[in-house]
Amino acid sequence: MNESADTRGAGIRGLEREVVGWSFYDFGAASFSTSVITVFFGPFITTLAAAAADDSGMVHPFGITVHPGAIYPYLISISVLLQICLLPLIGALADYTRMKKLLLACSMIGGSGSVIAMLFLGGEEYLLAGILFLFGNIFFGASDVLYNAFLPEICAPEHRNRVSAAGWGLGYLGGGILLVLQYLFVASAEAFGLQELDAARISLASCGVWWLLFGTFALSYLRQRRTVRTGNGPLITAGFRELKQTLRSIRKYPQTLLFLIAFLLYSDGIQTVTTISTQFGQEEIGLAMRDLAEVILIVQFVGVFGAWLFERIARLLGTKRTILLTLSIYILITLYVFALLQGKTDFYIMAAVTAMVLVGSQSLSRAAFSRMIPSGREAEYFGIYEISERGTSWLSPLLFGLALQFTGSYRLAVLSLSAYFIAGFLLLLRVRFTRAEQGAEEFDPDPAAAPHPS
């Protein structure tokens, strides 16, 4: 292995600028997940679609009859399927070429530009809004892959828990700060003569500006390294060739593959708990929208503390034991919701604890995986990691929906999610982190490979 192209043996000293820049990228980019996906875009496009509905209350995109309220869930599903197809290809292409930083910049510009363009949408242009969201979410997913792939390059393995936690924490902090500003703006919009739809449109555009501003700052600190991997053939097909090789080669790393499967299960449970929490609060506890907004803000800012807390716990217990601890807490959360949660105060406690373990489990999982992948293949393996996170995002919600449909109980539906945490916990017990890291370190790119054509 050519250590000049990698920093696995280096510490953070000498790379402080890149660590700071990398951490602040998520300070801007996380606003897409927080404000666009979680808060504003769903009600925004539903309002646009309802305004465009016919006398039967339906819209007909591309000749298909759809209820206005179903537009947003369908868009999420379509964007996830497109990401599953595209993200590993983007990751492979980034490792095959010297374009990782350029591709990250293009993803940032494409994603933020898609959201900013929503400022100019008319009152019934739900179809154009949907297309812009699809582009924005795909670019956001690509941005995540490329951003994560920089982690092994900017610090040595022993520092990655701390750096990954800092990135997650700053992401939650940045998303939370912008969300506070947006809520203050929406609350005072009427005083400025703005309708609710106009306020939502401006809030969405502000996410794009926020992402672009801090993303540009972060990129100015990151540097592009020489790729470890080279080869022959047209550049346009490089991503497909490398993806095929990745899917073959990952079988050589059984512990890394086992970790991915475990992560696939418990991450899906985490995402579902996060996405259904506001629905549970509204339907089961009877919380008002203002209360739910407060919960979202609690999650953002408590998550910053969670990143710090679990990084320090990992220093004492080790990464694997700490991730197992977070999964144990998730199992207890589902039991708490099922048996004990009653009112507003209980719900706020549940949200705060969930926020802490969410950031802790995700940041430590990312850091652990970064130590289990071979040098020079960071982006393509993080492409696989990203679809492990997104690829089954329909399974856990499906289980939740079926449980709710057949039992009529939100509490039993939440309890059913514990199956994902238990399964992920049991599989993670079998993962040998040290063996996985040793396998990645033994990887040596083919020294006979010919230089890639410019």
MIVEXDO-311475 format. One record per residue (C-alpha): residue number from 1; residue in three letters; x, y, z. Coordinates in nm, 3 decimals, padded with zeros to 5 digits. Example, Ala and Ser with C-alpha at 12.3 -4.5 7.8 and 13.67 -1.06 7.14 Angstrom:
% residues 2
> 1;Ala;01.230;-00.450;00.780
> 2;Ser;01.367;-00.106;00.714
***
This chain:
% residues 454
> 1;Met;00.000;00.000;00.000
> 2;Asn;00.123;00.347;-00.080
> 3;Glu;00.094;00.532;00.249
> 4;Ser;00.147;00.868;00.080
> 5;Ala;-00.200;00.838;-00.064
> 6;Asp;-00.354;00.755;00.270
> 7;Thr;-00.349;00.873;00.629
> 8;Arg;-00.417;00.549;00.815
> 9;Gly;-00.093;00.580;01.005
> 10;Ala;-00.124;00.951;01.070
> 11;Gly;-00.285;01.134;01.356
> 12;Ile;-00.498;01.444;01.343
> 13;Arg;-00.204;01.679;01.390
> 14;Gly;-00.119;01.839;01.057
> 15;Leu;-00.466;01.768;00.924
> 16;Glu;-00.660;02.004;01.152
> 17;Arg;-00.781;02.220;00.862
> 18;Glu;-00.933;01.923;00.684
> 19;Val;-01.094;01.788;01.001
> 20;Val;-01.254;02.127;01.066
> 21;Gly;-01.369;02.162;00.706
> 22;Trp;-01.504;01.807;00.690
> 23;Ser;-01.694;01.850;01.017
> 24;Phe;-01.854;02.175;00.905
> 25;Tyr;-01.979;02.030;00.578
> 26;Asp;-02.257;01.851;00.766
> 27;Phe;-02.331;02.174;00.956
> 28;Gly;-02.474;02.298;00.627
> 29;Ala;-02.585;01.980;00.450
> 30;Ala;-02.788;01.840;00.744
> 31;Ser;-03.041;02.119;00.692
> 32;Phe;-03.173;01.922;00.394
> 33;Ser;-03.259;01.624;00.612
> 34;Thr;-03.393;01.834;00.900
> 35;Ser;-03.586;02.114;00.731
> 36;Val;-03.664;01.983;00.382
> 37;Ile;-03.739;01.614;00.442
> 38;Thr;-03.864;01.622;00.802
> 39;Val;-04.047;01.955;00.833
> 40;Phe;-04.134;02.166;00.531
> 41;Phe;-04.147;01.980;00.201
> 42;Gly;-04.419;01.725;00.287
> 43;Pro;-04.683;01.984;00.382
> 44;Phe;-04.559;02.214;00.102
> 45;Ile;-04.608;01.971;-00.187
> 46;Thr;-04.931;01.838;-00.037
> 47;Thr;-05.070;02.193;-00.040
> 48;Leu;-04.958;02.243;-00.402
> 49;Ala;-05.112;01.912;-00.507
> 50;Ala;-05.439;01.985;-00.326
> 51;Ala;-05.463;02.319;-00.508
> 52;Ala;-05.420;02.137;-00.840
> 53;Ala;-05.672;01.860;-00.760
> 54;Asp;-05.983;01.809;-00.970
> 55;Asp;-06.342;01.795;-00.845
> 56;Ser;-06.285;01.444;-00.710
> 57;Gly;-05.997;01.570;-00.497
> 58;Met;-05.735;01.380;-00.697
> 59;Val;-05.435;01.478;-00.908
> 60;His;-05.320;01.292;-01.219
> 61;Pro;-04.941;01.307;-01.271
> 62;Phe;-04.849;01.133;-01.597
> 63;Gly;-05.207;01.006;-01.622
> 64;Ile;-05.196;00.824;-01.286
> 65;Thr;-05.467;00.909;-01.033
> 66;Val;-05.309;00.994;-00.696
> 67;His;-05.439;01.138;-00.370
> 68;Pro;-05.255;01.467;-00.292
> 69;Gly;-05.149;01.333;00.047
> 70;Ala;-04.977;01.033;-00.114
> 71;Ile;-04.751;01.238;-00.342
> 72;Tyr;-04.479;01.292;-00.082
> 73;Pro;-04.447;00.927;00.037
> 74;Tyr;-04.429;00.816;-00.327
> 75;Leu;-04.153;01.068;-00.395
> 76;Ile;-03.955;00.937;-00.097
> 77;Ser;-03.988;00.579;-00.226
> 78;Ile;-03.885;00.673;-00.581
> 79;Ser;-03.586;00.873;-00.461
> 80;Val;-03.469;00.584;-00.239
> 81;Leu;-03.489;00.340;-00.532
> 82;Leu;-03.291;00.576;-00.753
> 83;Gln;-03.030;00.619;-00.480
> 84;Ile;-02.992;00.242;-00.446
> 85;Cys;-02.906;00.229;-00.817
> 86;Leu;-02.684;00.536;-00.836
> 87;Leu;-02.494;00.578;-00.508
> 88;Pro;-02.262;00.276;-00.538
> 89;Leu;-02.177;00.384;-00.893
> 90;Ile;-02.092;00.735;-00.777
> 91;Gly;-01.875;00.596;-00.498
> 92;Ala;-01.690;00.362;-00.735
> 93;Leu;-01.630;00.644;-00.984
> 94;Ala;-01.494;00.869;-00.707
> 95;Asp;-01.237;00.606;-00.607
> 96;Tyr;-01.143;00.525;-00.966
> 97;Thr;-01.067;00.886;-01.053
> 98;Arg;-00.931;01.198;-00.885
> 99;Met;-01.276;01.351;-00.874
> 100;Lys;-01.397;01.284;-00.519
> 101;Lys;-01.381;01.649;-00.419
> 102;Leu;-01.522;01.763;-00.755
> 103;Leu;-01.810;01.516;-00.730
> 104;Leu;-01.884;01.634;-00.375
> 105;Ala;-01.891;01.995;-00.498
> 106;Cys;-02.126;01.900;-00.785
> 107;Ser;-02.355;01.710;-00.545
> 108;Met;-02.365;02.011;-00.314
> 109;Ile;-02.443;02.253;-00.598
> 110;Gly;-02.703;02.021;-00.750
> 111;Gly;-02.876;01.953;-00.417
> 112;Ser;-02.876;02.308;-00.288
> 113;Gly;-02.973;02.445;-00.629
> 114;Ser;-03.273;02.212;-00.648
> 115;Val;-03.402;02.344;-00.316
> 116;Ile;-03.332;02.710;-00.397
> 117;Ala;-03.526;02.670;-00.723
> 118;Met;-03.840;02.591;-00.519
> 119;Leu;-03.856;02.962;-00.438
> 120;Phe;-03.988;03.023;-00.789
> 121;Leu;-04.264;02.759;-00.794
> 122;Gly;-04.622;02.865;-00.861
> 123;Gly;-04.925;02.779;-00.655
> 124;Glu;-05.014;02.452;-00.835
> 125;Glu;-04.678;02.333;-00.969
> 126;Tyr;-04.663;02.020;-00.756
> 127;Leu;-04.515;01.810;-01.038
> 128;Leu;-04.219;02.044;-01.084
> 129;Ala;-04.178;02.059;-00.706
> 130;Gly;-04.165;01.679;-00.699
> 131;Ile;-03.901;01.666;-00.971
> 132;Leu;-03.689;01.921;-00.788
> 133;Phe;-03.719;01.716;-00.469
> 134;Leu;-03.613;01.398;-00.648
> 135;Phe;-03.302;01.568;-00.779
> 136;Gly;-03.234;01.728;-00.442
> 137;Asn;-03.264;01.402;-00.248
> 138;Ile;-03.049;01.208;-00.496
> 139;Phe;-02.779;01.475;-00.482
> 140;Phe;-02.805;01.473;-00.101
> 141;Gly;-02.751;01.096;-00.094
> 142;Ala;-02.450;01.126;-00.328
> 143;Ser;-02.316;01.403;-00.108
> 144;Asp;-02.340;01.174;00.196
> 145;Val;-02.142;00.897;00.024
> 146;Leu;-01.862;01.128;-00.086
> 147;Tyr;-01.853;01.317;00.244
> 148;Asn;-01.825;00.994;00.445
> 149;Ala;-01.549;00.868;00.214
> 150;Phe;-01.322;01.154;00.322
> 151;Leu;-01.321;01.030;00.685
> 152;Pro;-01.048;00.764;00.638
> 153;Glu;-00.833;01.019;00.455
> 154;Ile;-00.834;01.298;00.713
> 155;Cys;-00.751;01.104;01.030
> 156;Ala;-00.607;00.776;01.154
> 157;Pro;-00.834;00.491;01.274
> 158;Glu;-00.787;00.571;01.643
> 159;His;-00.927;00.922;01.593
> 160;Arg;-01.229;00.839;01.381
> 161;Asn;-01.481;00.796;01.663
> 162;Arg;-01.405;01.149;01.780
> 163;Val;-01.402;01.306;01.433
> 164;Ser;-01.716;01.120;01.321
> 165;Ala;-01.898;01.228;01.639
> 166;Ala;-01.790;01.588;01.580
> 167;Gly;-01.933;01.574;01.228
> 168;Trp;-02.265;01.430;01.345
> 169;Gly;-02.286;01.675;01.633
> 170;Leu;-02.218;01.978;01.413
> 171;Gly;-02.473;01.848;01.163
> 172;Tyr;-02.743;01.839;01.429
> 173;Leu;-02.634;02.177;01.561
> 174;Gly;-02.643;02.338;01.217
> 175;Gly;-02.978;02.185;01.130
> 176;Gly;-03.117;02.295;01.466
> 177;Ile;-02.995;02.653;01.437
> 178;Leu;-03.146;02.694;01.091
> 179;Leu;-03.471;02.532;01.203
> 180;Val;-03.502;02.780;01.491
> 181;Leu;-03.452;03.069;01.247
> 182;Gln;-03.708;02.920;01.008
> 183;Tyr;-03.970;02.873;01.279
> 184;Leu;-03.921;03.231;01.395
> 185;Phe;-03.964;03.345;01.037
> 186;Val;-04.276;03.133;00.977
> 187;Ala;-04.428;03.254;01.305
> 188;Ser;-04.382;03.617;01.201
> 189;Ala;-04.459;03.571;00.830
> 190;Glu;-04.808;03.715;00.862
> 191;Ala;-04.661;04.039;00.997
> 192;Phe;-04.466;04.070;00.672
> 193;Gly;-04.779;04.010;00.463
> 194;Leu;-04.671;03.659;00.361
> 195;Gln;-04.903;03.363;00.320
> 196;Glu;-04.813;03.032;00.484
> 197;Leu;-04.721;02.879;00.147
> 198;Asp;-04.487;03.170;00.070
> 199;Ala;-04.319;03.130;00.408
> 200;Ala;-04.267;02.758;00.343
> 201;Arg;-04.124;02.832;-00.002
> 202;Ile;-03.874;03.082;00.142
> 203;Ser;-03.784;02.843;00.424
> 204;Leu;-03.710;02.566;00.175
> 205;Ala;-03.490;02.798;-00.032
> 206;Ser;-03.303;02.903;00.282
> 207;Cys;-03.195;02.539;00.328
> 208;Gly;-03.027;02.547;-00.010
> 209;Val;-02.848;02.873;00.072
> 210;Trp;-02.738;02.738;00.413
> 211;Trp;-02.604;02.416;00.258
> 212;Leu;-02.423;02.602;-00.019
> 213;Leu;-02.269;02.855;00.219
> 214;Phe;-02.121;02.613;00.473
> 215;Gly;-02.050;02.346;00.213
> 216;Thr;-01.834;02.587;00.014
> 217;Phe;-01.648;02.678;00.333
> 218;Ala;-01.588;02.309;00.406
> 219;Leu;-01.470;02.226;00.055
> 220;Ser;-01.211;02.501;00.070
> 221;Tyr;-01.045;02.306;00.353
> 222;Leu;-01.052;01.960;00.190
> 223;Arg;-00.789;01.847;-00.059
> 224;Gln;-00.803;01.591;-00.333
> 225;Arg;-00.555;01.305;-00.298
> 226;Arg;-00.406;01.086;-00.564
> 227;Thr;-00.625;00.783;-00.615
> 228;Val;-00.477;00.453;-00.500
> 229;Arg;-00.666;00.263;-00.767
> 230;Thr;-00.601;00.287;-01.139
> 231;Gly;-00.703;00.090;-01.441
> 232;Asn;-00.781;00.083;-01.811
> 233;Gly;-01.102;00.147;-01.996
> 234;Pro;-01.342;00.430;-02.073
> 235;Leu;-01.415;00.663;-01.784
> 236;Ile;-01.790;00.658;-01.855
> 237;Thr;-01.810;00.287;-01.765
> 238;Ala;-01.563;00.301;-01.475
> 239;Gly;-01.835;00.321;-01.211
> 240;Phe;-02.011;00.009;-01.339
> 241;Arg;-01.685;-00.188;-01.362
> 242;Glu;-01.576;-00.087;-01.015
> 243;Leu;-01.918;-00.159;-00.862
> 244;Lys;-01.911;-00.509;-01.009
> 245;Gln;-01.565;-00.563;-00.861
> 246;Thr;-01.677;-00.422;-00.525
> 247;Leu;-01.971;-00.662;-00.500
> 248;Arg;-01.732;-00.948;-00.574
> 249;Ser;-01.455;-00.834;-00.344
> 250;Ile;-01.671;-00.762;-00.040
> 251;Arg;-01.713;-01.138;00.001
> 252;Lys;-01.340;-01.146;00.082
> 253;Tyr;-01.420;-00.942;00.392
> 254;Pro;-01.682;-01.155;00.573
> 255;Gln;-01.665;-00.954;00.896
> 256;Thr;-01.723;-00.627;00.708
> 257;Leu;-02.014;-00.787;00.525
> 258;Leu;-02.161;-00.915;00.851
> 259;Phe;-02.134;-00.565;01.000
> 260;Leu;-02.318;-00.422;00.697
> 261;Ile;-02.604;-00.669;00.742
> 262;Ala;-02.631;-00.588;01.113
> 263;Phe;-02.622;-00.216;01.033
> 264;Leu;-02.889;-00.265;00.766
> 265;Leu;-03.126;-00.405;01.029
> 266;Tyr;-03.076;-00.171;01.322
> 267;Ser;-03.040;00.140;01.105
> 268;Asp;-03.376;00.065;00.944
> 269;Gly;-03.532;00.044;01.289
> 270;Ile;-03.370;00.374;01.388
> 271;Gln;-03.503;00.551;01.079
> 272;Thr;-03.855;00.423;01.138
> 273;Val;-03.858;00.527;01.504
> 274;Thr;-03.744;00.873;01.393
> 275;Thr;-03.998;00.914;01.113
> 276;Ile;-04.304;00.781;01.299
> 277;Ser;-04.238;00.958;01.628
> 278;Thr;-04.430;01.274;01.533
> 279;Gln;-04.719;01.067;01.396
> 280;Phe;-04.729;00.869;01.722
> 281;Gly;-04.722;01.191;01.926
> 282;Gln;-05.008;01.341;01.728
> 283;Glu;-05.234;01.037;01.700
> 284;Glu;-05.166;00.849;02.025
> 285;Ile;-05.070;01.125;02.271
> 286;Gly;-05.272;01.408;02.113
> 287;Leu;-04.987;01.657;02.082
> 288;Ala;-05.041;01.979;01.886
> 289;Met;-04.821;02.082;01.595
> 290;Arg;-04.645;02.336;01.816
> 291;Asp;-04.555;02.059;02.060
> 292;Leu;-04.423;01.842;01.775
> 293;Ala;-04.213;02.131;01.647
> 294;Glu;-04.060;02.162;01.993
> 295;Val;-03.982;01.790;01.986
> 296;Ile;-03.795;01.825;01.657
> 297;Leu;-03.586;02.106;01.804
> 298;Ile;-03.518;01.897;02.116
> 299;Val;-03.393;01.615;01.895
> 300;Gln;-03.158;01.849;01.708
> 301;Phe;-02.988;02.002;02.010
> 302;Val;-02.987;01.698;02.239
> 303;Gly;-02.831;01.508;01.949
> 304;Val;-02.524;01.731;01.977
> 305;Phe;-02.482;01.622;02.339
> 306;Gly;-02.541;01.259;02.239
> 307;Ala;-02.253;01.271;01.990
> 308;Trp;-02.018;01.397;02.261
> 309;Leu;-02.146;01.157;02.528
> 310;Phe;-02.125;00.832;02.333
> 311;Glu;-01.787;00.914;02.183
> 312;Arg;-01.654;00.934;02.538
> 313;Ile;-01.836;00.617;02.642
> 314;Ala;-01.669;00.444;02.347
> 315;Arg;-01.329;00.542;02.488
> 316;Leu;-01.412;00.344;02.801
> 317;Leu;-01.611;00.051;02.663
> 318;Gly;-01.487;00.029;02.305
> 319;Thr;-01.680;00.101;01.986
> 320;Lys;-01.857;-00.234;01.954
> 321;Arg;-01.980;-00.244;02.314
> 322;Thr;-02.100;00.115;02.289
> 323;Ile;-02.302;00.049;01.973
> 324;Leu;-02.451;-00.257;02.145
> 325;Leu;-02.537;-00.031;02.440
> 326;Thr;-02.724;00.211;02.212
> 327;Leu;-02.920;-00.078;02.059
> 328;Ser;-03.010;-00.201;02.408
> 329;Ile;-03.142;00.147;02.488
> 330;Tyr;-03.347;00.144;02.168
> 331;Ile;-03.506;-00.185;02.273
> 332;Leu;-03.588;-00.030;02.612
> 333;Ile;-03.736;00.274;02.435
> 334;Thr;-03.981;00.055;02.241
> 335;Leu;-04.081;-00.116;02.568
> 336;Tyr;-04.120;00.225;02.738
> 337;Val;-04.343;00.352;02.458
> 338;Phe;-04.552;00.035;02.470
> 339;Ala;-04.605;00.014;02.845
> 340;Leu;-04.531;00.344;03.019
> 341;Leu;-04.547;00.650;02.793
> 342;Gln;-04.863;00.848;02.869
> 343;Gly;-04.848;01.226;02.833
> 344;Lys;-04.654;01.517;02.690
> 345;Thr;-04.372;01.504;02.947
> 346;Asp;-04.317;01.132;02.890
> 347;Phe;-04.304;01.191;02.516
> 348;Tyr;-04.044;01.467;02.553
> 349;Ile;-03.828;01.237;02.768
> 350;Met;-03.854;00.964;02.507
> 351;Ala;-03.758;01.209;02.229
> 352;Ala;-03.453;01.334;02.420
> 353;Val;-03.321;00.984;02.494
> 354;Thr;-03.386;00.876;02.135
> 355;Ala;-03.191;01.176;02.004
> 356;Met;-02.888;01.090;02.217
> 357;Val;-02.866;00.724;02.114
> 358;Leu;-02.952;00.803;01.751
> 359;Val;-02.648;01.022;01.702
> 360;Gly;-02.428;00.797;01.915
> 361;Ser;-02.514;00.480;01.724
> 362;Gln;-02.489;00.640;01.381
> 363;Ser;-02.163;00.828;01.436
> 364;Leu;-01.989;00.526;01.592
> 365;Ser;-02.120;00.295;01.318
> 366;Arg;-01.976;00.522;01.050
> 367;Ala;-01.640;00.539;01.228
> 368;Ala;-01.631;00.161;01.277
> 369;Phe;-01.710;00.092;00.913
> 370;Ser;-01.439;00.333;00.798
> 371;Arg;-01.184;00.108;00.968
> 372;Met;-01.319;-00.206;00.800
> 373;Ile;-01.272;-00.101;00.435
> 374;Pro;-00.962;-00.129;00.217
> 375;Ser;-00.756;00.178;00.135
> 376;Gly;-00.841;00.351;-00.192
> 377;Arg;-01.194;00.209;-00.198
> 378;Glu;-01.353;00.439;00.058
> 379;Ala;-01.615;00.603;-00.162
> 380;Glu;-01.739;00.284;-00.327
> 381;Tyr;-01.766;00.100;00.005
> 382;Phe;-01.947;00.394;00.160
> 383;Gly;-02.179;00.377;-00.141
> 384;Ile;-02.266;00.022;-00.030
> 385;Tyr;-02.292;00.147;00.329
> 386;Glu;-02.532;00.421;00.222
> 387;Ile;-02.767;00.181;00.043
> 388;Ser;-02.747;-00.051;00.344
> 389;Glu;-02.891;00.244;00.535
> 390;Arg;-03.148;00.333;00.270
> 391;Gly;-03.207;00.009;00.083
> 392;Thr;-03.449;-00.149;00.328
> 393;Ser;-03.602;00.177;00.449
> 394;Trp;-03.939;00.046;00.333
> 395;Leu;-03.927;-00.281;00.531
> 396;Ser;-03.948;-00.145;00.883
> 397;Pro;-04.222;00.108;00.797
> 398;Leu;-04.407;-00.179;00.629
> 399;Leu;-04.386;-00.386;00.947
> 400;Phe;-04.504;-00.086;01.148
> 401;Gly;-04.795;-00.029;00.908
> 402;Leu;-04.902;-00.392;00.910
> 403;Ala;-04.888;-00.407;01.289
> 404;Leu;-05.097;-00.093;01.310
> 405;Gln;-05.346;-00.218;01.053
> 406;Phe;-05.403;-00.556;01.216
> 407;Thr;-05.393;-00.448;01.580
> 408;Gly;-05.517;-00.089;01.559
> 409;Ser;-05.259;00.000;01.824
> 410;Tyr;-04.974;00.245;01.775
> 411;Arg;-04.808;00.104;02.085
> 412;Leu;-04.798;-00.252;01.950
> 413;Ala;-04.676;-00.117;01.618
> 414;Val;-04.384;00.059;01.792
> 415;Leu;-04.311;-00.255;01.996
> 416;Ser;-04.284;-00.453;01.670
> 417;Leu;-03.982;-00.241;01.574
> 418;Ser;-03.783;-00.396;01.857
> 419;Ala;-03.739;-00.699;01.629
> 420;Tyr;-03.501;-00.493;01.413
> 421;Phe;-03.293;-00.382;01.709
> 422;Ile;-03.278;-00.733;01.855
> 423;Ala;-03.175;-00.885;01.521
> 424;Gly;-02.913;-00.615;01.464
> 425;Phe;-02.783;-00.662;01.820
> 426;Leu;-02.746;-01.040;01.780
> 427;Leu;-02.566;-01.007;01.446
> 428;Leu;-02.337;-00.734;01.574
> 429;Leu;-02.233;-00.963;01.860
> 430;Arg;-02.085;-01.194;01.597
> 431;Val;-01.881;-00.923;01.423
> 432;Arg;-01.511;-00.932;01.510
> 433;Phe;-01.411;-00.569;01.472
> 434;Thr;-01.037;-00.633;01.507
> 435;Arg;-01.045;-00.908;01.245
> 436;Ala;-01.240;-00.684;01.006
> 437;Glu;-00.987;-00.401;01.050
> 438;Gln;-00.693;-00.637;00.995
> 439;Gly;-00.853;-00.767;00.677
> 440;Ala;-00.886;-00.414;00.543
> 441;Glu;-00.524;-00.330;00.627
> 442;Glu;-00.399;-00.637;00.438
> 443;Phe;-00.561;-00.517;00.116
> 444;Asp;-00.306;-00.418;-00.149
> 445;Pro;-00.415;-00.263;-00.479
> 446;Asp;-00.280;-00.432;-00.790
> 447;Pro;00.061;-00.271;-00.849
> 448;Ala;00.057;-00.380;-01.211
> 449;Ala;-00.254;-00.183;-01.297
> 450;Ala;-00.194;00.062;-01.575
> 451;Pro;-00.248;00.435;-01.517
> 452;His;-00.595;00.559;-01.580
> 453;Pro;-00.626;00.760;-01.901
> 454;Ser;-00.669;01.132;-01.842
***
